[in-house]
Amino acid sequence: LSAAELSRYRGAQGDPGLYLAVLGRVFDVERGRRHYGPGGAYSGFAGRDATRAFATGDFTQAGLVDDVSALSPGEMLAIRGWLSFYADSYDPVGKLVGRFYDENGAPTEALRQAEAAIEEALKFQAEREQRKEQFPPCNSEWSSDKGSRFWCSKQSGGVSRDWAGVPRQLLEPGARSSRCVCVRPDGPPWEQHSAGGHGHSRDLAAPQLQEYPGCHPLAQQCVLKG
């Protein structure tokens, strides 16, 4: 379908149907008329490809567009999730000629770039989940009279494990500030993978970790005044 043809499928009286597109793939969303039809909360998506808005939540005319360049990894994963949702819930009816598909239905460079960005986002997510298993978040609380308290438990950060760990400041590449994580102080170290094979390094010696000033290096709890 061309953009002009798709624009006729907004579900109004006399329109031939109710369609929307995500990353250039067109779906018949008639079953979701109360959401996408005239007056519905998501009627702005009908008759167009508004992929960007699925990630940003910008439902203005300026936001209801198909340009996904410069979106964050998390936003690209959101788009992937919505595409899967429509593929599972609604009938595909074709492809939109334009940014993501040419007049022969072949993928464009823009689609290849978007798919590559999604793959990178999935890789980033997997690495973050792996890092969370290695360095689970601490429990934390703050009060004006007692200051900040960080502590580790076998359930902190929502990661169940057989060790509690000790609090450390973790500064990740690109992050503006550190965050508190729990680090296993003894036992087998976390296995590090590299292109050259398998290597090992003690978790507490990881270069991106710092001790909290004034706290015992092996204490499971750290209190910072002020």
N, C-alpha and C positions, 0 to 999 in steps of 0.2 A: 504494500500500500504506500502511496505517497502521503506526505503530511496533509495535503488538502483532502485526500480521501479519508484519512483517519479522523480528521476534524469533524466529519459528518456523523461520527459514531459517539455522540454525547448522551444518548438515551432520551432526548427530548421527543415530544410528540412529532411524528413524521420522520424521525431519524431512522436509519436502517438497523441500528443496534447500539450496543454499549460496549466500547472497546477502550483499552488503554495499552500503553507500551512501556516496557522496562528494558533498558539497554537494547532498544530496537526490536525486541520481540513483542508481538502483539497478542493480547489475550481478550477473549470474550468474557466480560465480567457481569453479564446480565444477572447471574445468580446473586450478585452482590449489589443489586440496584439500589437498595436503601442506603448503601454507603457511597456509591459512585454515580448514581443517577442525579438528575436535577434536584437541588435542595439537600443532597447528602453531604456529610462532613468531608468526603473526599471527592466531590464532584469535579474539582479542579484538575484531577488526574485524567478524567475521561476525555477521549478524543485526541490524546497527545502522548508524547513521551516526556514525562516529567521526572526522570530517574533521579536527578539531583535532589529533589525535594524529599524523596524517600529517606535520604540520609541526613539532610539538614533540617527538615521540618519547616522549611520556609515555603509557605503555601501562597505567597504573593505571586503576581504574574512574573516578576523578575526571578523568582525562585523556582517556578514550575517549568524547568528547562531540562534538557538532556545532557548538558555539559558536566562531566564528572571529573574533569581535570583538576588537579590540586586538592582533591579531597584527601582526608587523612586515612590511614589504614583502617581505623575503626569504622569510618563512614563507608569505605569500600566493602567491608564485611557486612555492614547493614544492607547495602544494595544486594549483595550476594544472597543474604537471607530473604529479602523480599522477592527476588527473582525465583528462588526455590519455592517460596510460598505460592506465587501465582502459577508456577509450573505444576504444582501439586493440587491446587484448588480450582483452577479454571482451565478452559480449553484454549490451546494455542491456535491462532487463526492465520498467522503469517508473520512477515517481517516488515519493518518500516524502512523505506528507502530514505537515506539521509546520513546522519552522523555515523551509524554503526553498520549499516548494510548498503551495498550499492544496488543499482537497478536490477542486477542479476541475482540478488540475494546473497552475495558473497560478503564475508566479513571485511570491514575496512580497517585501516591502521588504527583508528580511534578505538575500535572494539578490541583489537589485539592489545593495545596499551591498557585498556580498562581491565581486561582479563589478566594481564601481567601484574597489574597493581593489586588485584584480588589475590593472586598467588603469593605475592610478596607479603600481603597482609596476613594470609593464612600461615605463612612461615613465621612471621613476627609473633603471631598469636601462639603458635606452638612453642617457640623459644621462650616466650613469657611464661607459659604454663610450666615449662620445664624449670625455669628460674624460680618460679613460685614454690615448686617442690623442693628445690635446693635451699632457698632462702624464704621460708614462709613469713608473712607479715606478723609483726608483734601485736599484742594487745596494748592499748594505750588509753590514758585518761588524763585530763587536766583540770585543775581547780586553782582559783586565785590564791588560796592560802597554802596549798601544798606543792604547787607547780605541776610539772609533767611527770607522769610515771609510765614507764615502758616495762612490759614483762612478757615472758614466753611461757607457753604451755603446750601440751601435746595436741591441742586443738586450735591454737592461735592461727589466724589467717584463714580459717576454714580448711586447713590441711591436716588431716588425721595422720598421726605418725607415732612411732614408739620412742621418740625423744622430744625433749622440750626445747633445748637450745638456749643460747645467751643472746641478749640484744646487741645489735650492731647497727651503725649507720651505713646504708647502702646508697652510693651515688652512681647511678647508671648513666651511660653515654647519652648526652642530649638533655638530661634532666636538669631542671633549674635548682632543685634542692634534693637533699637526701631523704630517705625514708627508713623507718625502723624495720628491721627484719630479724628473724631468729636464725642463729647459726649453730650447727652441730659442733660442739667443742672437742669431741673425741670419737673414737670408733672409726670405721672405714670412711674415707673421704668420698665426696661425690665424684663420680667418674666424669672426667672431662674428655670430650671427643674433639679430635682435630683431623685435618686431612692426612696427617702423617701417621695416624694410628690412635692408640689410647694412651693418655697420660694421666697422672694423678697429682693433685695439689691439695694440701690441707685447706679445708674450708675457711678457717679462721685467718689464713694467710692470704686470702684473695685480695688483690690490690685495690678493689673498689670498696672495701670495707674499712670502717674506722670505728674505734672504740668511743664510747660516750665518756667525756671527761669527768673524772671524779667517781667513776663506777668501777667496781672490781671486775677485772677481765672475764671472770667465770661466773659472775652473779647472774641469776635468772631474772633479776629485777633491777631496774635502774630508775632513780628519782632525780630529777633536775629541778632545782629551785628557780623561781622567777618565771 
